């Protein structure tokens, strides 16, 4: 009788702990969902108000914030960073799809093949992943300073140094693009290499027995099997374009005119720090309207390109 009582108490204790565990596991997603819905409705609410004179409640201004956002893209405003935000986002999308992704695949395949010197190549490519962005910017600026190695190479080749240097108002965005190429594909390499290493060795051995070359193996076996990962990483990269702001913040002096390095993410940040919360909310809604069809289209294209093979 005593043993049965102990067993009953033990079972009740197990059930109680299990319920507590389930509640704790559900608490975060429920809280996250409620917070997300609240923020979304609050952003819509703020988009129709002006907080210049009343920072708590704001004044209802109708569609004035949206009109102000659309006015930023007026050609007469081509001297402000916000005018170039959409153009720069399109350039960054091109960078993600047609430069960073192919480079990531190429270097990941070289590491997968373990070519001569692949360990040094691996450490070199992984440096941007494990190094602080601030340190990377400082190193990059030092390389492109007038007394740096790039200038020395230019002098050897007889190439004229850009007017004002690589970080002048005219060249700042181009320098940021080069920096983004240098640092942008390192993270992708880790995922692509991991995906390639999961390809069954029997596939590769069978292809080599049939006389397939390395390029043929890559395009006929590796690429189709890795396509789900590739499409996912490209989708994440394009989604990140709309919040992209850090390189511009690190490279360009704050509150300095003439530096047309604006992006949509940087514009929202500038509106927020300037306490133009209504404009920031309206801009965020505009970004969502632009980003959603793009992401849905990319996902549909990705599903058509993805190979259904599981490995």
Backbone bond lengths (Angstrom), bond angles and torsions (degrees), N, CA, C in turn:
res aa  C-N    CA-C-N  psi(-1)  N-CA   C-N-CA  omega(-1)  CA-C   N-CA-C  phi
1 X - - - 1.467 - - 1.532 111.08 -
2 X 1.343 113.99 -40.98 1.461 119.17 178.94 1.526 110.52 -64.87
3 X 1.341 116.21 -41.18 1.469 120.45 179.53 1.525 111.65 -63.57
4 X 1.328 115.69 -40.34 1.471 119.14 178.90 1.525 111.08 -64.80
5 X 1.346 116.38 -38.77 1.473 119.66 177.67 1.523 110.86 -63.55
6 X 1.350 116.50 -42.39 1.460 120.61 178.17 1.527 111.08 -63.15
7 X 1.340 115.99 -41.30 1.468 119.60 178.50 1.513 111.25 -62.91
8 X 1.354 116.69 -41.51 1.468 120.78 179.49 1.520 110.92 -63.06
9 X 1.350 116.57 -45.13 1.463 120.50 177.98 1.524 111.28 -63.57
10 X 1.349 114.57 -39.22 1.461 118.22 179.00 1.523 112.33 -63.97
11 X 1.345 116.74 -41.98 1.459 120.91 178.30 1.522 110.80 -64.56
12 X 1.353 116.86 -41.12 1.464 120.15 178.31 1.529 110.88 -62.61
13 X 1.338 116.16 -38.90 1.466 120.09 179.24 1.527 110.46 -66.14
14 X 1.333 117.18 -40.45 1.467 121.24 177.76 1.523 110.65 -62.96
15 X 1.339 116.09 -44.30 1.466 120.16 179.64 1.529 110.42 -63.73
16 X 1.348 116.19 -41.49 1.473 120.26 179.86 1.533 111.30 -62.42
17 X 1.321 116.54 -45.09 1.470 120.45 178.97 1.526 111.54 -65.08
18 X 1.328 115.49 -36.38 1.461 119.14 179.27 1.534 110.51 -66.13
19 X 1.341 116.62 -40.83 1.460 120.17 178.25 1.529 111.19 -64.18
20 X 1.331 116.19 -41.37 1.467 119.92 178.18 1.526 110.18 -62.80
21 X 1.320 116.52 -41.85 1.469 120.89 179.05 1.526 111.19 -61.89
22 X 1.332 116.77 -44.72 1.469 121.31 -179.79 1.521 110.29 -63.69
23 X 1.347 116.64 -43.32 1.465 120.09 179.42 1.521 111.55 -62.66
24 X 1.327 116.77 -41.19 1.462 120.25 178.47 1.525 111.18 -65.96
25 X 1.325 116.94 -38.07 1.464 120.50 179.29 1.525 111.49 -67.88
26 X 1.344 116.94 -33.25 1.462 120.80 -179.37 1.525 112.69 -84.65
27 X 1.334 116.76 -18.47 1.467 119.92 -174.17 1.516 111.64 -62.82
28 X 1.346 117.74 -45.40 1.461 119.75 -176.40 1.523 112.67 -66.82
29 X 1.363 120.46 -50.05 1.474 118.09 179.03 1.527 113.40 -60.99
30 X 1.356 117.21 -36.29 1.468 119.34 178.44 1.521 110.50 -66.57
31 X 1.345 116.42 -44.55 1.459 120.57 177.99 1.523 111.24 -62.97
32 X 1.328 115.53 -40.67 1.465 120.17 178.73 1.528 111.16 -63.20
33 X 1.338 116.60 -42.16 1.459 120.74 179.54 1.522 111.12 -64.24
34 X 1.335 116.76 -44.84 1.460 119.98 179.97 1.528 110.86 -64.36
35 X 1.329 116.81 -42.42 1.463 120.72 179.92 1.521 110.68 -65.33
36 X 1.336 116.65 -39.96 1.469 120.38 -179.92 1.528 111.03 -64.69
37 X 1.324 116.80 -44.86 1.463 119.79 178.85 1.526 111.10 -63.62
38 X 1.327 116.08 -40.70 1.464 119.82 179.21 1.522 110.58 -62.69
39 X 1.340 117.31 -45.79 1.464 120.56 -179.44 1.520 111.48 -63.73
40 X 1.331 116.60 -40.13 1.466 119.37 -179.73 1.525 111.33 -63.58
41 X 1.323 117.03 -45.61 1.465 119.56 179.24 1.531 110.83 -68.15
42 X 1.329 116.87 -34.47 1.458 120.50 179.83 1.527 110.62 -67.68
43 X 1.333 117.03 -37.77 1.471 120.23 177.91 1.525 110.69 -64.35
44 X 1.337 116.26 -42.32 1.472 119.72 177.85 1.525 110.26 -62.36
45 X 1.330 115.89 -40.91 1.468 120.89 178.35 1.532 110.32 -62.57
46 X 1.317 117.88 -45.80 1.467 122.12 -177.08 1.519 112.33 -67.82
47 X 1.333 117.66 -27.70 1.461 121.02 -177.23 1.525 112.81 -64.00
48 X 1.319 117.07 -18.75 1.466 120.62 -178.45 1.535 111.98 -106.61
49 X 1.336 116.29 17.19 1.458 119.21 -176.81 1.531 110.32 -133.12
50 X 1.312 114.71 157.46 1.468 122.62 177.63 1.525 108.38 -116.51
51 X 1.341 116.09 125.62 1.463 121.31 -175.23 1.527 112.35 -105.80
52 X 1.319 117.35 20.66 1.460 120.66 -178.77 1.522 111.66 -64.30
53 X 1.327 117.03 -46.20 1.467 121.56 -175.86 1.531 112.74 -101.37
54 X 1.298 117.25 -24.90 1.465 120.99 178.91 1.524 107.77 -129.12
55 X 1.324 116.38 95.03 1.461 120.75 -172.89 1.525 112.20 -74.37
56 X 1.315 117.63 -14.22 1.467 120.62 -178.60 1.524 111.09 -88.97
57 X 1.311 117.20 -57.04 1.460 121.35 -175.18 1.528 113.08 -100.73
58 X 1.338 116.38 -32.47 1.454 119.38 -178.34 1.516 112.78 76.94
59 X 1.312 115.35 163.45 1.461 121.73 177.52 1.519 109.72 -109.63
60 X 1.329 115.76 136.37 1.463 119.75 -179.75 1.524 109.91 -68.68
61 X 1.366 115.82 126.35 1.470 120.55 -177.87 1.521 112.01 -125.82
62 X 1.315 117.20 9.56 1.456 119.69 178.46 1.519 112.31 65.49
63 X 1.335 115.41 -129.16 1.471 120.92 -176.68 1.526 112.68 -94.34
64 X 1.327 117.75 14.10 1.466 119.63 -176.66 1.525 112.58 -61.51
65 X 1.325 117.70 -37.21 1.465 119.82 179.24 1.526 111.39 -64.61
66 X 1.323 116.34 -40.02 1.467 119.61 179.15 1.526 110.28 -68.31
67 X 1.334 116.88 -38.30 1.461 119.72 176.62 1.529 110.45 -63.16
68 X 1.342 116.12 -39.17 1.456 119.57 177.97 1.517 112.33 -64.22
69 X 1.339 116.60 -37.16 1.468 120.10 178.47 1.522 110.93 -67.20
70 X 1.327 117.08 -46.16 1.460 119.95 -179.91 1.528 111.04 -65.55
71 X 1.316 117.11 -29.99 1.458 120.60 178.46 1.529 111.70 -66.68
72 X 1.349 116.80 -22.92 1.465 119.76 178.55 1.524 111.87 -63.21
73 X 1.336 116.65 -27.56 1.453 120.50 -177.53 1.525 112.16 -91.17
74 X 1.319 116.20 9.90 1.462 121.07 174.45 1.529 109.14 -69.15
75 X 1.344 118.66 131.06 1.469 120.35 -179.07 1.522 114.17 -54.26
76 X 1.314 117.44 -23.23 1.464 119.38 179.02 1.532 112.16 -70.54
77 X 1.336 116.24 -12.75 1.462 120.36 -179.99 1.529 111.90 -102.54
78 X 1.339 116.99 27.75 1.460 119.87 -176.01 1.520 114.22 -74.36
79 X 1.312 117.62 7.20 1.460 120.74 177.12 1.526 112.24 -100.63
80 X 1.329 118.14 -2.15 1.459 120.94 -179.35 1.526 109.45 -108.56
81 X 1.350 117.74 148.22 1.466 120.59 -176.80 1.523 113.43 -59.39
82 X 1.346 117.73 -35.27 1.469 120.45 -176.65 1.524 112.74 -62.21
83 X 1.344 116.89 -25.41 1.460 119.83 -179.22 1.533 110.61 -64.00
84 X 1.327 117.03 -32.99 1.463 121.48 -175.11 1.529 112.53 -92.42
85 X 1.327 117.52 2.60 1.464 120.32 -173.50 1.526 112.10 -59.26
86 X 1.338 117.52 -49.98 1.461 120.78 -177.49 1.527 110.86 -66.69
87 X 1.331 117.14 -40.60 1.468 121.00 178.70 1.521 110.45 -61.34
88 X 1.322 116.19 -44.59 1.461 120.09 -179.45 1.522 111.75 -66.78
89 X 1.326 117.56 -34.76 1.457 120.01 177.03 1.528 111.20 -65.19
90 X 1.325 116.89 -38.79 1.460 120.27 176.24 1.533 110.82 -64.45
91 X 1.324 116.82 -39.79 1.461 120.52 176.99 1.525 111.03 -63.93
92 X 1.319 117.06 -39.98 1.457 120.62 179.22 1.530 111.36 -67.08
93 X 1.336 117.25 -35.15 1.466 119.98 175.20 1.522 110.52 -62.94
94 X 1.324 116.35 -43.93 1.464 120.06 176.54 1.523 110.10 -59.87
95 X 1.316 116.54 -40.28 1.461 121.83 178.80 1.522 111.22 -61.47
96 X 1.327 117.13 -44.22 1.462 121.88 -178.18 1.526 111.04 -64.41
97 X 1.349 116.48 -44.83 1.465 120.76 -171.82 1.525 112.34 -81.74
98 X 1.326 117.60 -43.92 1.468 120.51 -168.69 1.527 114.38 -105.49
99 X 1.320 118.23 -6.84 1.469 119.58 179.09 1.522 110.78 -122.40
100 X 1.335 117.05 -59.88 1.462 119.29 -176.27 1.531 112.64 -64.74
101 X 1.330 117.05 -43.63 1.469 119.59 -178.75 1.532 112.04 -64.04
102 X 1.353 120.01 -49.65 1.469 118.95 177.12 1.527 113.39 -61.80
103 X 1.345 117.34 -40.04 1.455 119.52 178.05 1.530 111.16 -63.73
104 X 1.321 116.18 -41.45 1.460 119.81 178.79 1.523 110.89 -61.45
105 X 1.320 116.36 -44.09 1.459 120.18 179.12 1.525 111.84 -63.51
106 X 1.332 116.39 -42.86 1.464 120.49 -178.28 1.528 111.06 -63.22
107 X 1.326 116.89 -48.90 1.460 119.86 -178.74 1.526 111.42 -69.33
108 X 1.329 117.17 -36.43 1.467 119.94 177.59 1.527 110.51 -63.14
109 X 1.326 117.13 -38.29 1.468 120.10 179.33 1.527 111.23 -69.45
110 X 1.339 116.96 -35.94 1.462 119.62 175.77 1.526 110.93 -63.00
111 X 1.335 116.40 -40.80 1.461 119.53 176.69 1.524 111.20 -68.59
112 X 1.322 115.84 -35.02 1.470 120.18 178.55 1.525 110.76 -64.45
113 X 1.331 117.03 -38.66 1.467 121.57 179.11 1.523 112.41 -76.70
114 X 1.353 115.79 -12.87 1.462 121.54 -177.62 1.529 111.12 54.69
115 X 1.322 114.02 53.81 1.462 119.81 178.42 1.528 109.44 -64.51
116 X 1.309 116.20 167.16 1.454 120.97 -178.75 1.526 110.23 -60.21
117 X 1.318 115.43 128.62 1.460 120.51 -177.59 1.507 113.91 80.57
118 X 1.340 117.45 17.58 1.471 119.54 -175.32 1.525 112.12 -66.96
119 X 1.340 117.96 -28.04 1.466 119.57 179.62 1.523 111.37 -66.25
120 X 1.342 116.10 -42.75 1.464 119.81 177.07 1.524 109.78 -64.94
121 X 1.332 116.50 -42.12 1.460 120.95 177.82 1.518 110.73 -61.07
122 X 1.314 117.40 -40.70 1.466 121.22 -179.46 1.525 111.10 -63.98
123 X 1.320 117.08 -46.74 1.463 120.00 178.96 1.528 110.97 -62.49
124 X 1.326 116.31 -39.63 1.468 120.32 -179.33 1.525 111.11 -64.72
125 X 1.328 116.62 -41.67 1.457 120.73 -178.09 1.524 112.27 -73.97
126 X 1.330 116.85 -26.14 1.460 119.79 -178.05 1.523 112.88 -85.07
127 X 1.326 118.06 -11.46 1.470 120.90 -177.87 1.526 112.51 -56.38
128 X 1.359 119.60 -46.73 1.474 118.69 179.40 1.528 114.03 -61.98
129 X 1.345 117.08 -22.79 1.463 119.96 -178.38 1.523 110.96 -76.30
130 X 1.329 116.70 -38.29 1.463 120.89 -173.32 1.521 113.05 -98.41
131 X 1.334 117.65 -0.83 1.454 121.83 -177.01 1.521 110.30 -106.80
132 X 1.321 116.09 143.74 1.463 121.41 177.81 1.522 110.70 -60.71
133 X 1.328 115.85 143.28 1.462 120.77 179.75 1.526 111.19 -61.50
134 X 1.329 117.17 -34.83 1.466 120.49 179.54 1.517 110.40 -64.66
135 X 1.339 116.78 -42.16 1.468 121.10 178.66 1.527 110.23 -64.67
136 X 1.319 116.97 -41.34 1.462 120.65 178.50 1.525 111.23 -61.56
137 X 1.324 116.70 -42.16 1.462 120.39 179.59 1.529 110.42 -63.47
138 X 1.328 116.91 -44.00 1.460 120.15 179.52 1.523 111.28 -61.73
139 X 1.337 116.68 -42.60 1.457 120.23 178.62 1.524 111.05 -65.55
140 X 1.308 116.10 -42.13 1.473 121.07 -179.28 1.526 110.76 -64.02
141 X 1.313 116.90 -43.11 1.471 120.58 179.28 1.528 110.48 -64.64
142 X 1.332 116.68 -37.72 1.453 119.57 -179.56 1.526 111.15 -64.85
143 X 1.320 116.72 -37.85 1.472 120.82 179.81 1.521 111.08 -65.49
144 X 1.346 116.67 -35.51 1.460 120.37 -175.27 1.531 113.35 -100.26
145 X 1.309 117.12 13.24 1.460 119.26 174.90 1.535 109.92 -69.80
146 X 1.358 117.62 158.19 1.472 119.96 -179.87 1.521 113.68 -55.21
147 X 1.344 118.29 -27.95 1.454 120.81 178.94 1.534 112.04 -102.58
148 X 1.324 116.50 16.72 1.455 121.12 -178.16 1.515 113.24 -89.45
149 X 1.328 117.42 179.10 1.472 121.84 -176.72 1.521 114.13 -65.38
150 X 1.343 117.69 -30.89 1.466 118.84 179.95 1.527 110.87 -66.45
151 X 1.319 116.37 -40.62 1.462 119.90 177.13 1.526 110.61 -63.21
152 X 1.325 117.08 -39.93 1.463 121.49 177.63 1.527 110.09 -61.83
153 X 1.335 117.18 -41.84 1.468 120.90 178.22 1.517 110.67 -65.90
154 X 1.329 117.50 -40.95 1.460 121.28 177.66 1.527 111.11 -59.19
155 X 1.322 115.56 -43.43 1.463 119.23 -179.79 1.522 111.25 -63.50
156 X 1.329 116.95 -37.87 1.466 120.80 178.70 1.521 110.93 -64.75
157 X 1.336 116.13 -37.95 1.469 120.70 -177.13 1.525 112.31 -88.62
158 X 1.320 116.82 -3.58 1.460 120.08 -179.98 1.508 113.90 74.44
159 X 1.351 117.13 24.85 1.466 121.68 179.67 1.519 108.83 -92.46
160 X 1.326 116.19 136.22 1.461 120.77 -178.22 1.525 110.57 -76.37
161 X 1.310 116.02 134.45 1.459 122.00 178.58 1.523 110.04 -66.48
162 X 1.347 118.90 135.51 1.477 120.37 -178.59 1.526 111.85 -55.61
163 X 1.303 115.38 144.35 1.459 120.74 -179.35 1.529 110.55 -61.98
164 X 1.321 116.67 118.26 1.459 121.17 -179.10 1.505 114.56 85.65
165 X 1.345 117.71 -2.57 1.455 120.43 -179.96 1.523 112.59 89.85
166 X 1.318 115.47 177.06 1.460 120.73 -176.30 1.516 112.99 -76.41
167 X 1.326 117.81 -14.80 1.451 120.03 -176.78 1.516 111.82 -115.83
168 X 1.316 115.85 24.44 1.455 120.16 173.26 1.524 108.96 -78.89
169 X 1.328 116.21 174.28 1.466 120.19 -179.19 1.525 111.58 -61.00
170 X 1.348 117.20 -32.59 1.466 120.54 -177.25 1.530 112.07 -76.68
171 X 1.320 117.64 -30.92 1.463 120.99 -172.29 1.522 113.52 -109.38
172 X 1.331 118.24 -1.49 1.465 120.87 -172.60 1.530 111.98 -60.32
173 X 1.329 117.48 -46.80 1.466 119.33 -177.21 1.522 111.55 -65.50
174 X 1.331 118.14 -40.05 1.461 120.72 177.66 1.524 110.75 -62.06
175 X 1.326 116.82 -40.28 1.462 120.34 178.28 1.526 110.98 -65.53
176 X 1.328 116.84 -37.86 1.467 120.52 178.33 1.531 110.37 -66.31
177 X 1.326 117.23 -38.08 1.464 120.84 177.89 1.530 110.56 -62.30
178 X 1.334 116.72 -44.92 1.468 120.26 178.64 1.528 110.32 -61.95
179 X 1.322 116.07 -42.23 1.465 120.57 177.57 1.533 110.47 -61.18
180 X 1.323 117.59 -40.78 1.463 121.52 -179.28 1.526 111.05 -66.99
181 X 1.335 117.32 -34.22 1.463 119.91 175.98 1.523 109.90 -65.89
182 X 1.341 115.49 -42.76 1.464 120.75 -177.93 1.529 111.68 -63.04
183 X 1.313 116.88 -40.80 1.466 120.81 -175.08 1.525 113.56 -99.38
184 X 1.333 118.04 -13.09 1.458 120.56 -169.37 1.507 115.74 -80.75
185 X 1.349 118.18 -23.48 1.457 117.65 -174.20 1.531 113.14 -100.97
186 X 1.328 117.44 -3.47 1.469 119.80 -176.49 1.520 112.11 -65.76
187 X 1.333 117.13 -43.83 1.464 119.93 179.55 1.523 111.05 -64.46
188 X 1.338 116.90 -40.41 1.460 120.18 178.92 1.526 111.49 -60.88
189 X 1.342 116.45 -35.71 1.461 119.90 -178.44 1.523 110.81 -58.47
190 X 1.333 116.87 -39.89 1.463 120.59 -178.92 1.527 110.49 -60.87
191 X 1.331 116.88 -45.84 1.466 120.56 -179.61 1.527 111.49 -69.58
192 X 1.324 116.87 -43.45 1.466 119.60 -179.07 1.526 111.29 -64.32
193 X 1.330 116.72 -41.68 1.464 120.31 179.40 1.524 110.88 -64.90
194 X 1.328 116.63 -41.86 1.466 120.06 177.23 1.522 111.06 -61.26
195 X 1.326 115.93 -40.00 1.468 120.74 179.22 1.528 111.14 -66.15
196 X 1.329 116.89 -42.52 1.472 120.90 -179.38 1.522 111.61 -64.36
197 X 1.319 116.54 -35.83 1.461 119.97 -178.70 1.519 112.73 -71.75
198 X 1.324 116.74 -12.36 1.463 120.75 176.84 1.521 112.42 -89.01
199 X 1.318 117.33 -5.70 1.461 120.35 176.95 1.530 108.28 -68.07
200 X 1.316 119.19 128.02 1.472 120.93 -178.51 1.531 112.19 -56.83
201 X 1.317 116.30 134.74 1.467 120.99 179.78 1.522 111.76 -61.94
202 X 1.332 116.55 -28.03 1.468 119.43 -178.67 1.529 111.20 -62.51
203 X 1.350 117.75 -33.53 1.452 120.79 178.37 1.529 110.82 -63.91
204 X 1.337 115.09 -45.68 1.459 120.21 -177.79 1.527 110.37 -67.24
205 X 1.328 117.00 -42.52 1.466 120.67 -179.30 1.521 111.41 -64.46
206 X 1.323 116.41 -40.66 1.468 119.97 178.73 1.524 110.75 -64.55
207 X 1.325 117.06 -39.88 1.467 120.33 179.11 1.518 111.16 -65.67
208 X 1.341 116.71 -40.79 1.472 119.71 179.37 1.526 111.15 -66.86
209 X 1.347 117.57 -36.84 1.467 120.66 177.45 1.528 110.90 -64.08
210 X 1.340 116.06 -30.36 1.466 120.17 177.57 1.517 112.62 -82.47
211 X 1.337 116.74 0.08 1.466 120.67 176.76 1.513 114.56 87.37
212 X 1.326 117.55 18.92 1.467 120.19 -179.36 1.529 109.80 -73.15
213 X 1.317 116.08 138.60 1.460 122.03 177.04 1.530 109.92 -80.56
214 X 1.344 115.91 168.52 1.454 119.61 179.13 1.539 112.40 -60.53
215 X 1.335 119.23 -45.10 1.472 118.39 176.72 1.528 112.47 -59.58
216 X 1.359 115.92 -39.10 1.472 119.07 179.69 1.531 110.36 -65.91
217 X 1.324 117.51 -40.47 1.464 120.89 177.89 1.523 110.14 -62.38
218 X 1.336 115.54 -41.28 1.463 119.12 -178.85 1.523 111.30 -63.52
219 X 1.330 117.21 -50.24 1.466 120.55 -174.78 1.527 113.41 -77.31
220 X 1.334 117.83 -26.32 1.465 120.12 -175.80 1.520 113.72 -98.07
221 X 1.347 117.53 -22.30 1.458 119.90 -176.62 1.533 111.49 -121.30
222 X 1.331 115.96 -58.56 1.464 119.92 -173.94 1.524 111.24 -63.58
223 X 1.326 116.12 -50.54 1.461 120.11 -175.35 1.525 113.09 -62.52
224 X 1.341 119.72 -47.18 1.476 118.34 178.39 1.530 113.24 -62.17
225 X 1.343 116.93 -39.74 1.460 119.38 -178.40 1.528 112.09 -72.09
226 X 1.329 116.07 -28.20 1.463 119.97 -179.50 1.521 112.85 -91.04
227 X 1.324 117.87 -1.76 1.462 121.08 -173.94 1.534 113.97 -58.79
228 X 1.350 120.78 -36.96 1.482 118.06 176.96 1.523 112.65 -60.83
229 X 1.323 116.68 -42.58 1.466 119.99 178.76 1.519 110.98 -66.90
230 X 1.317 116.48 -41.10 1.465 120.68 179.76 1.519 110.86 -61.39
231 X 1.327 116.42 -47.55 1.466 120.44 -179.61 1.527 111.37 -63.48
232 X 1.328 116.84 -38.47 1.466 120.27 178.84 1.522 111.04 -64.65
233 X 1.330 117.32 -44.65 1.458 120.84 -178.84 1.530 111.12 -66.66
234 X 1.332 117.22 -37.66 1.468 120.02 176.97 1.526 110.22 -65.14
235 X 1.327 116.33 -41.21 1.472 119.86 178.40 1.523 111.12 -62.18
236 X 1.323 116.97 -43.58 1.463 120.55 178.45 1.521 111.28 -64.91
237 X 1.342 115.96 -38.41 1.461 119.68 178.93 1.517 112.00 -64.00
238 X 1.332 116.80 -43.11 1.462 120.43 179.87 1.527 110.46 -68.40
239 X 1.331 117.18 -38.46 1.467 119.72 176.97 1.526 110.80 -62.06
240 X 1.337 117.02 -36.45 1.448 120.52 178.85 1.513 114.20 -69.65
241 X 1.332 116.89 -19.43 1.470 120.56 -179.77 1.531 111.10 -60.94
242 X 1.320 117.23 -36.04 1.464 120.65 -174.61 1.531 112.75 -73.83
243 X 1.339 117.28 -16.03 1.469 120.19 175.25 1.532 111.04 -112.15
244 X 1.302 117.33 12.28 1.475 123.19 -174.84 1.525 109.61 -71.61
245 X 1.339 116.98 122.32 1.466 120.10 -178.53 1.517 113.50 -153.43
246 X 1.349 117.71 -24.28 1.463 120.79 -169.94 1.529 114.04 -58.70
247 X 1.342 120.46 -48.30 1.469 118.48 -179.24 1.528 113.32 -58.54
248 X 1.331 116.96 -39.98 1.466 119.28 177.80 1.522 111.38 -63.00
249 X 1.326 116.69 -39.12 1.458 120.28 179.58 1.527 111.63 -66.83
250 X 1.337 116.70 -35.54 1.455 120.54 -176.70 1.522 112.85 -79.27
251 X 1.333 117.15 -33.39 1.453 120.61 -174.22 1.522 113.83 -86.47
252 X 1.306 116.45 -37.48 1.463 120.63 -168.58 1.519 110.01 -102.16
253 X 1.327 118.76 133.57 1.471 120.89 176.41 1.524 110.83 -59.88
254 X 1.329 115.98 139.61 1.465 120.39 -178.31 1.532 110.59 -69.78
255 X 1.329 114.39 147.07 1.471 122.25 178.28 1.530 112.16 57.44
256 X 1.327 116.15 33.62 1.466 119.94 177.47 1.517 108.66 -109.20
257 X 1.305 116.92 126.90 1.452 121.30 -178.15 1.517 112.13 -80.15
258 X 1.320 115.85 160.85 1.446 120.96 175.91 1.507 114.57 88.33
259 X 1.348 118.52 -12.52 1.458 121.36 179.51 1.528 108.52 -91.17
260 X 1.324 116.41 97.64 1.459 120.29 -176.30 1.533 109.35 -88.61
261 X 1.322 115.60 73.94 1.455 121.56 -178.78 1.533 110.25 -120.17
262 X 1.321 116.82 24.92 1.455 120.80 -176.01 1.512 113.21 -70.91
263 X 1.315 116.00 146.95 1.464 124.19 170.81 1.526 107.33 -132.60
264 X 1.316 116.14 171.66 1.456 119.27 -179.03 1.528 111.38 -64.07
265 X 1.321 116.73 -42.26 1.456 119.77 178.01 1.519 112.05 -62.87
266 X 1.336 116.53 -40.35 1.468 120.50 179.08 1.526 111.02 -68.17
267 X 1.315 117.51 -36.18 1.465 120.65 178.43 1.522 110.85 -63.06
268 X 1.329 116.90 -45.15 1.468 120.21 178.06 1.520 110.61 -61.41
269 X 1.339 116.29 -41.13 1.467 120.31 178.99 1.526 111.34 -64.01
270 X 1.333 116.78 -41.58 1.465 120.17 179.55 1.524 111.54 -65.62
271 X 1.330 116.99 -40.31 1.468 119.97 177.41 1.526 110.94 -63.75
272 X 1.325 115.92 -39.05 1.472 119.77 -178.34 1.524 110.98 -68.38
273 X 1.335 117.10 -46.57 1.462 119.60 -179.94 1.522 111.98 -66.15
274 X 1.348 117.00 -25.62 1.454 121.24 175.82 1.519 113.12 -86.34
275 X 1.333 116.92 6.20 1.470 124.15 179.62 1.524 113.20 63.02
276 X 1.319 115.77 26.84 1.469 120.13 172.70 1.532 107.49 -95.58
277 X 1.314 115.61 68.36 1.459 120.47 -171.71 1.529 112.05 -66.87
278 X 1.295 116.79 -33.89 1.461 119.52 178.48 1.515 111.43 -64.92
279 X 1.352 116.98 -44.01 1.459 120.61 177.31 1.530 111.07 -64.37
280 X 1.334 116.35 -40.18 1.463 120.19 179.05 1.531 110.85 -62.32
281 X 1.337 116.86 -41.85 1.463 120.71 179.46 1.527 110.99 -66.81
282 X 1.327 116.94 -42.63 1.464 120.39 178.38 1.520 110.94 -63.68
283 X 1.338 115.87 -40.05 1.467 119.98 178.47 1.533 110.40 -64.61
284 X 1.343 116.31 -39.93 1.460 120.03 177.91 1.519 112.16 -61.93
285 X 1.325 117.01 -40.24 1.468 120.04 176.81 1.518 110.75 -65.14
286 X 1.341 116.60 -40.62 1.465 120.20 177.76 1.531 110.84 -61.80
287 X 1.335 116.71 -42.31 1.466 120.68 178.23 1.526 110.14 -61.03
288 X 1.326 117.21 -41.23 1.466 121.02 178.86 1.521 111.07 -63.02
289 X 1.335 116.15 -42.53 1.472 120.61 -179.84 1.531 110.29 -63.48
290 X 1.318 117.20 -37.30 1.460 120.88 179.54 1.528 110.97 -75.90
291 X 1.343 116.76 -41.34 1.463 120.77 -172.37 1.525 112.93 -74.23
292 X 1.325 117.41 -37.09 1.471 119.98 -174.59 1.528 113.28 -59.17
293 X 1.343 120.26 -51.54 1.467 118.69 178.90 1.529 112.50 -62.03
294 X 1.333 116.52 -36.61 1.463 119.84 179.27 1.523 110.45 -62.77
295 X 1.336 116.90 -47.56 1.456 120.67 -178.50 1.524 111.75 -67.05
296 X 1.333 117.42 -38.13 1.470 120.14 178.04 1.531 109.92 -65.20
297 X 1.334 116.52 -42.18 1.459 120.25 177.86 1.509 112.07 -62.98
298 X 1.335 116.61 -41.41 1.469 120.65 179.64 1.527 110.36 -64.45
299 X 1.322 116.45 -41.95 1.455 119.13 179.77 1.526 111.96 -64.93
300 X 1.330 116.99 -37.97 1.467 119.15 178.27 1.519 110.92 -66.29
301 X 1.330 116.02 -42.45 1.459 119.40 176.71 1.526 110.95 -63.48
302 X 1.328 115.78 -39.67 1.463 120.49 -179.72 1.518 111.26 -62.74
303 X 1.332 116.86 -42.53 1.460 120.25 -179.91 1.529 111.42 -63.39
304 X 1.315 116.69 -33.45 1.463 119.41 178.29 1.523 111.70 -72.83
305 X 1.336 116.29 -32.33 1.454 120.27 -177.78 1.524 112.97 -85.37
306 X 1.312 116.40 -24.20 1.453 119.68 -175.84 1.526 110.86 -66.57
307 X 1.312 114.47 139.89 1.465 120.77 173.35 1.520 108.53 -87.86
308 X 1.317 116.51 136.85 1.459 120.33 -173.96 1.539 112.72 -81.16
309 X 1.332 118.74 7.23 1.458 121.09 -177.98 1.521 109.76 -71.35
310 X 1.341 116.58 132.17 1.456 121.84 176.49 1.518 108.31 -102.02
311 X 1.322 116.36 136.44 1.476 119.43 177.90 1.511 109.49 -148.35
